[in-house]
Amino acid sequence: MDPADAARMLRLLSGRTHEVLTAVVLIAGKLEHSVVERTLVRFTILTDSEIDWYVASGEPMGKAGGYGIQGRGARFIDRIEGAWSTVVGLPVHVVHRLLSEVE
């Protein structure tokens, strides 16, 4: 992702809710468990100057969706419905549950 693409993505997210899906697969011997976790993320309305500032920070580079909820991008999040860790990329509660099922 380059700066222009990050700015484009942030403009698309501005003032909207989007869905983040993260899959977890655990294979233990012949057992296989898979779960897709869903979280909704609502962005505030972003001004052009906020988008420019954030893109210039470099944080959006290499991030799915062009933002990092665990960093500076958190200031633009109005609400989440679901697990924060799903947005970061590893729903820890799901991993824990799956591991408990194979013990």
C-alpha positions in Angstrom: 0.0 0.0 0.0 1.4 3.4 -0.9 0.3 6.8 0.6 -2.2 7.5 -2.2 -3.9 4.1 -1.7 -3.9 4.6 2.1 -5.6 8.0 1.7 -8.1 6.5 -0.7 -9.0 3.7 1.7 -9.4 6.1 4.6 -11.7 8.3 2.6 -13.8 5.2 1.9 -13.9 4.3 5.6 -14.7 7.8 6.8 -18.1 8.0 8.6 -18.9 4.4 7.8 -19.0 1.0 9.4 -17.0 -1.9 7.9 -16.7 -5.6 8.7 -13.4 -7.2 9.7 -13.2 -11.0 9.3 -10.4 -13.0 10.7 -10.1 -16.8 10.3 -8.4 -19.1 12.8 -7.6 -22.7 12.0 -6.2 -25.2 14.5 -5.0 -28.6 13.3 -4.1 -31.2 16.0 -3.4 -34.6 14.6 -6.5 -35.6 12.6 -8.7 -32.9 14.2 -9.3 -29.7 12.5 -11.2 -26.7 13.9 -11.8 -23.5 12.0 -13.6 -20.3 13.1 -14.2 -17.0 11.3 -14.6 -14.2 13.7 -16.5 -11.0 12.8 -16.1 -7.5 14.2 -17.8 -4.3 13.0 -15.7 -1.1 13.1 -17.3 2.4 12.8 -15.1 5.3 11.7 -15.7 8.9 12.6 -15.9 11.4 9.7 -12.3 12.2 8.8 -11.2 15.6 7.5 -8.7 15.8 4.7 -6.1 17.2 7.1 -6.6 14.2 9.5 -6.1 11.8 6.6 -3.0 13.7 5.4 -1.6 13.7 8.9 -2.3 10.0 9.5 -0.9 8.9 6.1 2.3 11.1 6.7 2.8 9.2 10.0 3.5 6.1 8.0 1.3 4.0 10.2 -1.2 3.0 7.4 1.5 1.4 5.3 1.3 -2.3 5.2 -2.0 -2.4 7.2 -5.1 -4.0 5.9 -7.7 -1.3 5.4 -5.0 1.4 5.7 -5.2 1.8 9.5 -3.9 0.4 12.7 -6.6 0.2 15.5 -3.8 -0.5 18.0 -2.0 2.7 17.2 -2.7 6.3 16.1 -5.6 5.0 14.0 -7.6 4.3 17.2 -8.5 8.0 17.5 -10.7 7.6 14.4 -12.7 4.7 15.7 -16.1 5.7 17.0 -17.3 2.2 17.9 -16.6 -1.5 17.6 -19.0 -4.4 17.8 -17.0 -7.6 18.5 -13.5 -8.3 19.6 -10.8 -5.7 19.3 -8.2 -8.6 18.9 -10.1 -9.7 15.7 -9.3 -6.3 14.1 -5.6 -6.5 15.2 -5.4 -9.9 13.4 -5.6 -12.7 16.1 -8.8 -13.2 18.1 -7.1 -14.5 21.2 -10.3 -15.6 22.8 -11.0 -17.9 19.8 -7.5 -19.4 19.9 -7.9 -20.0 23.6 -11.2 -21.7 23.1 -10.0 -23.9 20.3 -6.9 -25.0 22.3 -9.1 -25.8 25.3 -11.2 -28.1 23.0 -8.2 -30.2 22.0 -6.7 -30.7 25.4 
